[in-house]
Amino acid sequence: MEFLLLASAHFLALLSPGPDFFIIIQTALKKPLRYAFSVCAGIASANAVYLVIAVLGLEVIKEMETLMLVLKYLGGAYLVFLGIMLLKSKKINLHVSTKPLHVKSLKAEFVIGFLSGFLNPKNAIFYLSLFTVMVSAETSLFMRSLYAVWMSFLVLFWDVGVAVLIGNQKVKEKLSHWIYGIEKISGVVLASFGLILVW
């Protein structure tokens, strides 16, 4: 029962689009899928870091106001930066190889995804709160670890699913006339997330 409650709350959170969603979309639309997969892996890894902290019972971190404040401002600044890069990008031909956000490698895409997930203090608060409220103190470390593994892989599979859907050639062709606008909207949304986070 505990696992079902935890998994349900986590899945509902995944359905709510956040900064990660928009980064995956713009990458999947403009680059080969392997780059979007790399972003997804970075996002899942950042989530896994917070899940490890939650599993180990370090929920006291949410009481560390200075650390949370630093995460908030760094995360806000990073999202504003990504938003500005998207707003500044030029209209491109999808059939021409491009490097959105001036990224030149799978490793760099992984870092973009990781920073997006790690610098979002809402991820830290969400996982720490989830494990504090929904997981019993009597639940073994092994079971808590299984919960964390499940959630990490669910984040990865969900994000990869979004990337595959958006990165599908037929979907790209249907959206080809709208991609420039989608990119600008994503830029505004990401920058707004960043400003709201700091505000």
Sequence and secondary structure as in RCSB ss.txt:
>XXXX:A:sequence
MEFLLLASAHFLALLSPGPDFFIIIQTALKKPLRYAFSVCAGIASANAVYLVIAVLGLEVIKEMETLMLVLKYLG
GAYLVFLGIMLLKSKKINLHVSTKPLHVKSLKAEFVIGFLSGFLNPKNAIFYLSLFTVMVSAETSLFMRSLYAVW
MSFLVLFWDVGVAVLIGNQKVKEKLSHWIYGIEKISGVVLASFGLILVW
>XXXX:A:secstr
 HHHHHHHHHHHHHHS  HHHHHHHHHHHHS HHHHHHHHHHHHHHHHHHHHHHHTT GGGGG HHHHHHHHHHH
HHHHHHHHHHHHH     TTS   GGG  SHHHHHHHHHHHHHT HHHHHHHHHHHHHHS TTS HHHHHHHHHH
HHHHHHHHHHHHHHHHH HHHHHHHTTTHHHHHHHHHHHHHHHHHHHH 
